[in-house]
Amino acid sequence: MFTHVKTEAAFDFVAGDMRENITVNPDRLLTILTLGSAVGKQPKLVRITPSGHLLTLVVGAPRRVRH
């Protein structure tokens, strides 16, 4: 059972912050891959500390929309 759960960082799905992978590292940091979006939001690999601090590790190229 989980107790004392709180949100340390929030992502905006509508703005393109769609998460694809979440990894809990041995040092209790989270590594999260966001997909970006078709509206030009770039994919990112970010690290989140237990206090909620976000550190962007890598930024990818925006996805191209094919018509």
GURO-996191 format. One record per residue: x, y, z of N, C-alpha, C in turn. Coordinates in Angstrom, 2 decimals. Example, Ala and Ser with C-alpha at 12.3 -4.5 7.8 and 13.67 -1.06 7.14 Angstrom:
! residues 2
<rec><n_c1>13.19</n_c1><n_c2>-5.69</n_c2><n_c3>7.80</n_c3><ca_c1>12.30</ca_c1><ca_c2>-4.50</ca_c2><ca_c3>7.80</ca_c3><c_c1>13.20</c_c1><c_c2>-3.30</c_c2><c_c3>7.80</c_c3></rec>
<rec><n_c1>12.85</n_c1><n_c2>-2.25</n_c2><n_c3>7.08</n_c3><ca_c1>13.67</ca_c1><ca_c2>-1.06</ca_c2><ca_c3>7.14</ca_c3><c_c1>12.90</c_c1><c_c2>0.03</c_c2><c_c3>7.87</c_c3></rec>
! end
This chain:
! residues 67
<rec><n_c1>0.83</n_c1><n_c2>-1.16</n_c2><n_c3>0.00</n_c3><ca_c1>0.00</ca_c1><ca_c2>0.00</ca_c2><ca_c3>0.00</ca_c3><c_c1>0.89</c_c1><c_c2>1.25</c_c2><c_c3>0.00</c_c3></rec>
<rec><n_c1>0.49</n_c1><n_c2>2.25</n_c2><n_c3>-0.77</n_c3><ca_c1>1.23</ca_c1><ca_c2>3.51</ca_c2><ca_c3>-0.85</ca_c3><c_c1>0.58</c_c1><c_c2>4.53</c_c2><c_c3>0.08</c_c3></rec>
<rec><n_c1>1.40</n_c1><n_c2>5.29</n_c2><n_c3>0.78</n_c3><ca_c1>0.90</ca_c1><ca_c2>6.38</ca_c2><ca_c3>1.60</ca_c3><c_c1>1.73</c_c1><c_c2>7.63</c_c2><c_c3>1.32</c_c3></rec>
<rec><n_c1>1.20</n_c1><n_c2>8.76</n_c2><n_c3>1.59</n_c3><ca_c1>1.88</ca_c1><ca_c2>10.05</ca_c2><ca_c3>1.43</ca_c3><c_c1>2.35</c_c1><c_c2>10.26</c_c2><c_c3>-0.01</c_c3></rec>
<rec><n_c1>1.50</n_c1><n_c2>9.98</n_c2><n_c3>-0.97</n_c3><ca_c1>1.82</ca_c1><ca_c2>10.17</ca_c2><ca_c3>-2.39</ca_c3><c_c1>1.57</c_c1><c_c2>11.62</c_c2><c_c3>-2.75</c_c3></rec>
<rec><n_c1>2.52</n_c1><n_c2>12.23</n_c2><n_c3>-3.47</n_c3><ca_c1>2.33</ca_c1><ca_c2>13.62</ca_c2><ca_c3>-3.92</ca_c3><c_c1>2.92</c_c1><c_c2>13.78</c_c2><c_c3>-5.31</c_c3></rec>
<rec><n_c1>2.44</n_c1><n_c2>14.77</n_c2><n_c3>-6.04</n_c3><ca_c1>2.92</ca_c1><ca_c2>15.08</ca_c2><ca_c3>-7.38</ca_c3><c_c1>4.10</c_c1><c_c2>16.03</c_c2><c_c3>-7.27</c_c3></rec>
<rec><n_c1>5.23</n_c1><n_c2>15.65</n_c2><n_c3>-7.85</n_c3><ca_c1>6.42</ca_c1><ca_c2>16.51</ca_c2><ca_c3>-7.83</ca_c3><c_c1>6.62</c_c1><c_c2>17.22</c_c2><c_c3>-9.16</c_c3></rec>
<rec><n_c1>6.14</n_c1><n_c2>16.65</n_c2><n_c3>-10.24</n_c3><ca_c1>6.26</ca_c1><ca_c2>17.26</ca_c2><ca_c3>-11.56</ca_c3><c_c1>5.05</c_c1><c_c2>16.85</c_c2><c_c3>-12.39</c_c3></rec>
<rec><n_c1>4.52</n_c1><n_c2>17.78</n_c2><n_c3>-13.16</n_c3><ca_c1>3.36</ca_c1><ca_c2>17.50</ca_c2><ca_c3>-14.00</ca_c3><c_c1>3.72</c_c1><c_c2>17.77</c_c2><c_c3>-15.46</c_c3></rec>
<rec><n_c1>3.13</n_c1><n_c2>16.98</n_c2><n_c3>-16.34</n_c3><ca_c1>3.35</ca_c1><ca_c2>17.13</ca_c2><ca_c3>-17.77</ca_c3><c_c1>2.03</c_c1><c_c2>17.45</c_c2><c_c3>-18.42</c_c3></rec>
<rec><n_c1>2.05</n_c1><n_c2>18.26</n_c2><n_c3>-19.48</n_c3><ca_c1>0.85</ca_c1><ca_c2>18.70</ca_c2><ca_c3>-20.16</ca_c3><c_c1>0.67</c_c1><c_c2>17.90</c_c2><c_c3>-21.45</c_c3></rec>
<rec><n_c1>-0.23</n_c1><n_c2>16.92</n_c2><n_c3>-21.41</n_c3><ca_c1>-0.48</ca_c1><ca_c2>16.06</ca_c2><ca_c3>-22.56</ca_c3><c_c1>-0.93</c_c1><c_c2>16.87</c_c2><c_c3>-23.78</c_c3></rec>
<rec><n_c1>-1.80</n_c1><n_c2>17.84</n_c2><n_c3>-23.57</n_c3><ca_c1>-2.33</ca_c1><ca_c2>18.66</ca_c2><ca_c3>-24.67</ca_c3><c_c1>-1.22</c_c1><c_c2>19.46</c_c2><c_c3>-25.35</c_c3></rec>
<rec><n_c1>-0.21</n_c1><n_c2>19.88</n_c2><n_c3>-24.59</n_c3><ca_c1>0.89</ca_c1><ca_c2>20.67</ca_c2><ca_c3>-25.14</ca_c3><c_c1>1.97</c_c1><c_c2>19.80</c_c2><c_c3>-25.79</c_c3></rec>
<rec><n_c1>1.77</n_c1><n_c2>18.47</n_c2><n_c3>-25.78</n_c3><ca_c1>2.73</ca_c1><ca_c2>17.60</ca_c2><ca_c3>-26.43</ca_c3><c_c1>3.69</c_c1><c_c2>16.88</c_c2><c_c3>-25.52</c_c3></rec>
<rec><n_c1>3.45</n_c1><n_c2>16.97</n_c2><n_c3>-24.21</n_c3><ca_c1>4.33</ca_c1><ca_c2>16.29</ca_c2><ca_c3>-23.26</ca_c3><c_c1>3.86</c_c1><c_c2>14.86</c_c2><c_c3>-23.01</c_c3></rec>
<rec><n_c1>3.71</n_c1><n_c2>14.08</n_c2><n_c3>-24.08</n_c3><ca_c1>3.27</ca_c1><ca_c2>12.70</ca_c2><ca_c3>-23.95</ca_c3><c_c1>4.45</c_c1><c_c2>11.84</c_c2><c_c3>-23.53</c_c3></rec>
<rec><n_c1>4.30</n_c1><n_c2>11.16</n_c2><n_c3>-22.40</n_c3><ca_c1>5.37</ca_c1><ca_c2>10.32</ca_c2><ca_c3>-21.91</ca_c3><c_c1>5.35</c_c1><c_c2>8.97</c_c2><c_c3>-22.61</c_c3></rec>
<rec><n_c1>6.52</n_c1><n_c2>8.48</n_c2><n_c3>-22.97</n_c3><ca_c1>6.62</ca_c1><ca_c2>7.17</ca_c2><ca_c3>-23.59</ca_c3><c_c1>7.24</c_c1><c_c2>6.16</c_c2><c_c3>-22.63</c_c3></rec>
<rec><n_c1>8.33</n_c1><n_c2>6.52</n_c2><n_c3>-21.99</n_c3><ca_c1>9.01</ca_c1><ca_c2>5.63</ca_c2><ca_c3>-21.06</ca_c3><c_c1>9.33</c_c1><c_c2>6.38</c_c2><c_c3>-19.78</c_c3></rec>
<rec><n_c1>9.19</n_c1><n_c2>5.66</n_c2><n_c3>-18.65</n_c3><ca_c1>9.57</ca_c1><ca_c2>6.21</ca_c2><ca_c3>-17.35</ca_c3><c_c1>10.45</c_c1><c_c2>5.17</c_c2><c_c3>-16.67</c_c3></rec>
<rec><n_c1>11.63</n_c1><n_c2>5.60</n_c2><n_c3>-16.22</n_c3><ca_c1>12.56</ca_c1><ca_c2>4.70</ca_c2><ca_c3>-15.54</ca_c3><c_c1>12.89</c_c1><c_c2>5.27</c_c2><c_c3>-14.17</c_c3></rec>
<rec><n_c1>12.82</n_c1><n_c2>4.43</n_c2><n_c3>-13.15</n_c3><ca_c1>13.26</ca_c1><ca_c2>4.83</ca_c2><ca_c3>-11.81</ca_c3><c_c1>14.70</c_c1><c_c2>4.36</c_c2><c_c3>-11.67</c_c3></rec>
<rec><n_c1>15.59</n_c1><n_c2>5.30</n_c2><n_c3>-11.45</n_c3><ca_c1>17.02</ca_c1><ca_c2>5.01</ca_c2><ca_c3>-11.34</ca_c3><c_c1>17.37</c_c1><c_c2>4.61</c_c2><c_c3>-9.91</c_c3></rec>
<rec><n_c1>18.49</n_c1><n_c2>3.90</n_c2><n_c3>-9.71</n_c3><ca_c1>18.90</ca_c1><ca_c2>3.50</ca_c2><ca_c3>-8.35</ca_c3><c_c1>19.07</c_c1><c_c2>4.68</c_c2><c_c3>-7.39</c_c3></rec>
<rec><n_c1>19.38</n_c1><n_c2>5.87</n_c2><n_c3>-7.93</n_c3><ca_c1>19.56</ca_c1><ca_c2>7.05</ca_c2><ca_c3>-7.07</ca_c3><c_c1>18.25</c_c1><c_c2>7.79</c_c2><c_c3>-6.79</c_c3></rec>
<rec><n_c1>17.09</n_c1><n_c2>7.14</n_c2><n_c3>-7.09</n_c3><ca_c1>15.75</ca_c1><ca_c2>7.66</ca_c2><ca_c3>-6.87</ca_c3><c_c1>15.34</c_c1><c_c2>8.75</c_c2><c_c3>-7.85</c_c3></rec>
<rec><n_c1>16.15</n_c1><n_c2>9.05</n_c2><n_c3>-8.84</n_c3><ca_c1>15.76</ca_c1><ca_c2>10.00</ca_c2><ca_c3>-9.87</ca_c3><c_c1>14.95</c_c1><c_c2>9.27</c_c2><c_c3>-10.93</c_c3></rec>
<rec><n_c1>14.03</n_c1><n_c2>10.00</n_c2><n_c3>-11.57</n_c3><ca_c1>13.25</ca_c1><ca_c2>9.45</ca_c2><ca_c3>-12.68</ca_c3><c_c1>13.84</c_c1><c_c2>9.94</c_c2><c_c3>-13.99</c_c3></rec>
<rec><n_c1>13.89</n_c1><n_c2>9.07</n_c2><n_c3>-14.97</n_c3><ca_c1>14.26</ca_c1><ca_c2>9.46</ca_c2><ca_c3>-16.33</ca_c3><c_c1>13.03</c_c1><c_c2>9.22</c_c2><c_c3>-17.19</c_c3></rec>
<rec><n_c1>12.59</n_c1><n_c2>10.26</n_c2><n_c3>-17.89</n_c3><ca_c1>11.35</ca_c1><ca_c2>10.20</ca_c2><ca_c3>-18.66</ca_c3><c_c1>11.61</c_c1><c_c2>10.64</c_c2><c_c3>-20.09</c_c3></rec>
<rec><n_c1>11.08</n_c1><n_c2>9.87</n_c2><n_c3>-21.04</n_c3><ca_c1>11.14</ca_c1><ca_c2>10.22</ca_c2><ca_c3>-22.46</ca_c3><c_c1>9.78</c_c1><c_c2>10.73</c_c2><c_c3>-22.87</c_c3></rec>
<rec><n_c1>9.73</n_c1><n_c2>11.96</n_c2><n_c3>-23.39</n_c3><ca_c1>8.48</ca_c1><ca_c2>12.50</ca_c2><ca_c3>-23.92</ca_c3><c_c1>8.52</c_c1><c_c2>12.40</c_c2><c_c3>-25.44</c_c3></rec>
<rec><n_c1>7.37</n_c1><n_c2>12.19</n_c2><n_c3>-26.06</n_c3><ca_c1>7.30</ca_c1><ca_c2>11.97</ca_c2><ca_c3>-27.50</ca_c3><c_c1>7.32</c_c1><c_c2>13.24</c_c2><c_c3>-28.33</c_c3></rec>
<rec><n_c1>6.99</n_c1><n_c2>14.37</n_c2><n_c3>-27.76</n_c3><ca_c1>6.80</ca_c1><ca_c2>15.57</ca_c2><ca_c3>-28.57</ca_c3><c_c1>5.40</c_c1><c_c2>15.51</c_c2><c_c3>-29.19</c_c3></rec>
<rec><n_c1>5.16</n_c1><n_c2>16.28</n_c2><n_c3>-30.23</n_c3><ca_c1>3.84</ca_c1><ca_c2>16.27</ca_c2><ca_c3>-30.84</ca_c3><c_c1>3.94</c_c1><c_c2>16.67</c_c2><c_c3>-32.30</c_c3></rec>
<rec><n_c1>2.83</n_c1><n_c2>16.52</n_c2><n_c3>-32.98</n_c3><ca_c1>2.77</ca_c1><ca_c2>16.88</ca_c2><ca_c3>-34.39</ca_c3><c_c1>2.75</c_c1><c_c2>18.39</c_c2><c_c3>-34.60</c_c3></rec>
<rec><n_c1>2.61</n_c1><n_c2>19.17</n_c2><n_c3>-33.55</n_c3><ca_c1>2.55</ca_c1><ca_c2>20.62</ca_c2><ca_c3>-33.68</ca_c3><c_c1>3.90</c_c1><c_c2>21.28</c_c2><c_c3>-33.42</c_c3></rec>
<rec><n_c1>4.98</n_c1><n_c2>20.51</n_c2><n_c3>-33.52</n_c3><ca_c1>6.31</ca_c1><ca_c2>21.09</ca_c2><ca_c3>-33.41</ca_c3><c_c1>6.97</c_c1><c_c2>20.95</c_c2><c_c3>-32.06</c_c3></rec>
<rec><n_c1>6.32</n_c1><n_c2>20.34</n_c2><n_c3>-31.10</n_c3><ca_c1>6.94</ca_c1><ca_c2>20.13</ca_c2><ca_c3>-29.78</ca_c3><c_c1>8.00</c_c1><c_c2>19.04</c_c2><c_c3>-29.93</c_c3></rec>
<rec><n_c1>9.19</n_c1><n_c2>19.31</n_c2><n_c3>-29.46</n_c3><ca_c1>10.31</ca_c1><ca_c2>18.39</ca_c2><ca_c3>-29.63</ca_c3><c_c1>10.28</c_c1><c_c2>17.29</c_c2><c_c3>-28.57</c_c3></rec>
<rec><n_c1>10.68</n_c1><n_c2>16.06</n_c2><n_c3>-28.94</n_c3><ca_c1>10.81</ca_c1><ca_c2>15.02</ca_c2><ca_c3>-27.93</ca_c3><c_c1>11.99</c_c1><c_c2>15.33</c_c2><c_c3>-27.01</c_c3></rec>
<rec><n_c1>11.89</n_c1><n_c2>14.90</n_c2><n_c3>-25.75</n_c3><ca_c1>12.96</ca_c1><ca_c2>15.19</ca_c2><ca_c3>-24.78</ca_c3><c_c1>13.20</c_c1><c_c2>13.98</c_c2><c_c3>-23.89</c_c3></rec>
<rec><n_c1>14.40</n_c1><n_c2>13.90</n_c2><n_c3>-23.40</n_c3><ca_c1>14.75</ca_c1><ca_c2>12.98</ca_c2><ca_c3>-22.33</ca_c3><c_c1>15.04</c_c1><c_c2>13.85</c_c2><c_c3>-21.12</c_c3></rec>
<rec><n_c1>14.25</n_c1><n_c2>13.70</n_c2><n_c3>-20.07</n_c3><ca_c1>14.39</ca_c1><ca_c2>14.55</ca_c2><ca_c3>-18.89</ca_c3><c_c1>14.63</c_c1><c_c2>13.69</c_c2><c_c3>-17.66</c_c3></rec>
<rec><n_c1>15.27</n_c1><n_c2>14.29</n_c2><n_c3>-16.68</n_c3><ca_c1>15.50</ca_c1><ca_c2>13.64</ca_c2><ca_c3>-15.39</ca_c3><c_c1>14.80</c_c1><c_c2>14.49</c_c2><c_c3>-14.34</c_c3></rec>
<rec><n_c1>14.12</n_c1><n_c2>13.80</n_c2><n_c3>-13.40</n_c3><ca_c1>13.37</ca_c1><ca_c2>14.49</ca_c2><ca_c3>-12.35</ca_c3><c_c1>13.91</c_c1><c_c2>14.03</c_c2><c_c3>-11.00</c_c3></rec>
<rec><n_c1>14.25</n_c1><n_c2>15.00</n_c2><n_c3>-10.15</n_c3><ca_c1>14.74</ca_c1><ca_c2>14.70</ca_c2><ca_c3>-8.81</ca_c3><c_c1>13.55</c_c1><c_c2>14.44</c_c2><c_c3>-7.88</c_c3></rec>
<rec><n_c1>13.78</n_c1><n_c2>13.85</n_c2><n_c3>-6.71</n_c3><ca_c1>12.69</ca_c1><ca_c2>13.65</ca_c2><ca_c3>-5.74</ca_c3><c_c1>12.01</c_c1><c_c2>14.95</c_c2><c_c3>-5.32</c_c3></rec>
<rec><n_c1>12.70</n_c1><n_c2>16.07</n_c2><n_c3>-5.43</n_c3><ca_c1>12.08</ca_c1><ca_c2>17.36</ca_c2><ca_c3>-5.07</ca_c3><c_c1>11.31</c_c1><c_c2>17.98</c_c2><c_c3>-6.24</c_c3></rec>
<rec><n_c1>11.34</n_c1><n_c2>17.35</n_c2><n_c3>-7.42</n_c3><ca_c1>10.57</ca_c1><ca_c2>17.85</ca_c2><ca_c3>-8.56</ca_c3><c_c1>11.35</c_c1><c_c2>18.67</c_c2><c_c3>-9.56</c_c3></rec>
<rec><n_c1>12.65</n_c1><n_c2>18.84</n_c2><n_c3>-9.37</n_c3><ca_c1>13.47</ca_c1><ca_c2>19.61</ca_c2><ca_c3>-10.31</ca_c3><c_c1>13.64</c_c1><c_c2>18.82</c_c2><c_c3>-11.61</c_c3></rec>
<rec><n_c1>13.35</n_c1><n_c2>19.47</n_c2><n_c3>-12.75</n_c3><ca_c1>13.50</ca_c1><ca_c2>18.84</ca_c2><ca_c3>-14.06</ca_c3><c_c1>14.80</c_c1><c_c2>19.28</c_c2><c_c3>-14.71</c_c3></rec>
<rec><n_c1>15.53</n_c1><n_c2>18.33</n_c2><n_c3>-15.24</n_c3><ca_c1>16.77</ca_c1><ca_c2>18.59</ca_c2><ca_c3>-15.97</ca_c3><c_c1>16.63</c_c1><c_c2>17.94</c_c2><c_c3>-17.34</c_c3></rec>
<rec><n_c1>16.69</n_c1><n_c2>18.74</n_c2><n_c3>-18.40</n_c3><ca_c1>16.61</ca_c1><ca_c2>18.20</ca_c2><ca_c3>-19.75</ca_c3><c_c1>17.98</c_c1><c_c2>17.65</c_c2><c_c3>-20.15</c_c3></rec>
<rec><n_c1>18.02</n_c1><n_c2>16.36</n_c2><n_c3>-20.48</n_c3><ca_c1>19.27</ca_c1><ca_c2>15.71</ca_c2><ca_c3>-20.86</ca_c3><c_c1>19.51</c_c1><c_c2>15.78</c_c2><c_c3>-22.35</c_c3></rec>
<rec><n_c1>18.45</n_c1><n_c2>15.56</n_c2><n_c3>-23.14</n_c3><ca_c1>18.56</ca_c1><ca_c2>15.54</ca_c2><ca_c3>-24.60</ca_c3><c_c1>17.26</c_c1><c_c2>16.08</c_c2><c_c3>-25.19</c_c3></rec>
<rec><n_c1>17.38</n_c1><n_c2>16.88</n_c2><n_c3>-26.26</n_c3><ca_c1>16.22</ca_c1><ca_c2>17.36</ca_c2><ca_c3>-27.01</ca_c3><c_c1>16.35</c_c1><c_c2>16.85</c_c2><c_c3>-28.43</c_c3></rec>
<rec><n_c1>15.30</n_c1><n_c2>16.22</n_c2><n_c3>-28.92</n_c3><ca_c1>15.31</ca_c1><ca_c2>15.67</ca_c2><ca_c3>-30.27</ca_c3><c_c1>14.74</c_c1><c_c2>16.63</c_c2><c_c3>-31.29</c_c3></rec>
<rec><n_c1>14.76</n_c1><n_c2>16.21</n_c2><n_c3>-32.55</n_c3><ca_c1>14.20</ca_c1><ca_c2>17.02</ca_c2><ca_c3>-33.64</ca_c3><c_c1>12.69</c_c1><c_c2>16.88</c_c2><c_c3>-33.63</c_c3></rec>
<rec><n_c1>11.97</n_c1><n_c2>17.97</n_c2><n_c3>-33.96</n_c3><ca_c1>10.51</ca_c1><ca_c2>17.86</ca_c2><ca_c3>-34.01</ca_c3><c_c1>10.08</c_c1><c_c2>16.87</c_c2><c_c3>-35.08</c_c3></rec>
<rec><n_c1>8.94</n_c1><n_c2>16.22</n_c2><n_c3>-34.84</n_c3><ca_c1>8.42</ca_c1><ca_c2>15.29</ca_c2><ca_c3>-35.82</ca_c3><c_c1>7.89</c_c1><c_c2>16.03</c_c2><c_c3>-37.03</c_c3></rec>
<rec><n_c1>8.03</n_c1><n_c2>15.44</n_c2><n_c3>-38.17</n_c3><ca_c1>7.49</ca_c1><ca_c2>16.01</ca_c2><ca_c3>-39.39</ca_c3><c_c1>6.10</c_c1><c_c2>15.43</c_c2><c_c3>-39.63</c_c3></rec>
<rec><n_c1>5.19</n_c1><n_c2>16.29</n_c2><n_c3>-40.05</n_c3><ca_c1>3.84</ca_c1><ca_c2>15.84</ca_c2><ca_c3>-40.35</ca_c3><c_c1>3.78</c_c1><c_c2>15.51</c_c2><c_c3>-41.82</c_c3></rec>
<rec><n_c1>3.40</n_c1><n_c2>14.29</n_c2><n_c3>-42.14</n_c3><ca_c1>3.29</ca_c1><ca_c2>13.87</ca_c2><ca_c3>-43.54</ca_c3><c_c1>1.86</c_c1><c_c2>14.02</c_c2><c_c3>-44.00</c_c3></rec>
<rec><n_c1>1.70</n_c1><n_c2>14.60</n_c2><n_c3>-45.17</n_c3><ca_c1>0.34</ca_c1><ca_c2>14.78</ca_c2><ca_c3>-45.73</ca_c3><c_c1>0.14</c_c1><c_c2>13.83</c_c2><c_c3>-46.88</c_c3></rec>
! end
